[in-house]
Amino acid sequence: MILRTIQLLFVCLCMLYPVWSEGKTIQANLTSLAEKSGKAVVNISAVRKVDSRERLKELFRLERQAPPFEEFPDRFQSHLNPELGSLQRSMGSGFLISTDGYIVTNNHLVAGAEEITVLLHNDDNPRQAAIVGYDTETDLALIKIDAPSMLSTLAFANSDQARVGEWVLAIGNPFGLDHSVTLGIISAKGRALGAGLFDDFIQTDTSINPGNSGGPLINLSGGVVGINTAIMANGQGISFAVSSNLAKQIVHELRTRGRVMRGWLGVSVQDVDSLMAKALALPSPGGALISGLTPNAAADKAGMHVGDVILRLGYRVIKDSTDLLRTVAAQQPGQETKIVVWRNGLEQHLTVTVGNKDDLFLEQAPHSEQAEKASTLDGLTLRPITESEGKRLGLNSPQGLLVLDVRPGSAAESAGLQPGDLIMQATRRTVRSLKEFSSIVDHARKETGTIMLLIRRGNKDFFVTMALR
């Protein structure tokens, strides 16, 4: 009986040994991975000037029911960011992608910052960082420090090859606790949270908290599969990261150009359902139905008509309106491509030169007008819009100033202004001329040192607050 028991125990140990051995191997790999990858993760601190009205708005906003998805600053800002007079400090994470000091992070962390400082791994010496470029559509930013030596880096992995259930690490600075490491799995891929047209989020149950924003989500091979960006406000174990394949493309453009240029056709489109397909004599639902055209934009110049259904762009079959907009945005402005539309029961083959949305305004202005500058707002090159531009924007009369250029490192860039923006109001007063704008700015400079601008970008209007230096 004793011999049989010993034999049974021996068999059980033999069966359990491979599991124990594999567990030890995984633990050793995780330890090594955390140690190696952590050297490339940085702590980012950003200081921005805020308007007292913005603080009051934040206080009341926290009292109402939170939306299901929030970015880190939206939920915890007033609790974590100590205010120094009219200054507000936020903290987050980032990671080095080059030995000479380029760092990837979230745009919401550094947008509008007066000062950005970076702490490297095991280094108590804060280093000043400058914004190289940012993209509000994907909430990504690229900043740079002067590298003290050859720095440790992380590389982007192919997020398309990442699998649901795969183990991932998050390294960051939650609540200021620098270089914290958490472990989880990929819960889902390709999530769209309603943040914008270019939503492509990886969902993970890795523990993510305020301060992790901008940090890397790393696979077991040490590659970055995502940039931690958002949490589900009312949930647990539900966090989101921008996919690395999307981020890699954005970061490349920011590093080479300082901005992201997206293709544009100048069309309003909608999906084609089964009833609409039947009415149009389409064999099956699909494509993007043109419901509006911008005069003299790319689609108009290519001969497209309202009522056309865009079926293919290049070699890509267009599934729906969102698919079209994303496909066009991925094209380089100026690129010539074939396009197939459905018109009067037949396919029509056209050639389109992909446009750039800024061109709608910039190409209209005489050179002398483009050269005009507003001396009262550091870093901004402005001009009034023309009557024809005002009509295209749906304005009854020309009003507003067009932003032609934003100087890198200026207060205007920190506030998030971009070429092609239209300044509609300043301190709630309609702007019609450079002289009028100059007067408003001078008054604001003396009174508060800040100015609130109403900006029109594309078909969206929003306010920004800018510090006047």
Secondary structure, DSSP 8 states (H G I E B T S, - for coil): -HHHHHHHHHHHHHHHHHHHHHHHHHHHHHHHHHHHHHTTEEEEEEEEE--HHHHHHHHHHHHS---SEEEHHHHHHHHH--EETTEEEEEEEEEE-STT-EEEEEHHHHTT-SEEEEE-TT----EE-EEEEEETTTTEEEEE---SS------B--GGG--TT-EEEEEE-GGG-TTEEEEEEEEEEEE--SS-TT--EEEE-S---TT-TT-EEEETTS-EEEEEEEEETT-SS-EEEEEHHHHHHHHHHHHHHSS---EE--EEEEE--HHHHHHTT-SSS-SEEEEEE-TTSHHHHTT--TT-EEEEETTEE--SHHHHHHHHHTS-TT-EEEEEEEETTEEEEEEEE-EETTHHHHTTS-HHHHT---TTSTTEEEEE--HHHHHHTT-SS--SEEEEEE-TTSHHHHTT--TT-EEEEETTEE--SHHHHHHHHHHHHHHTSEEEEEEEETTEEEEEEEE--
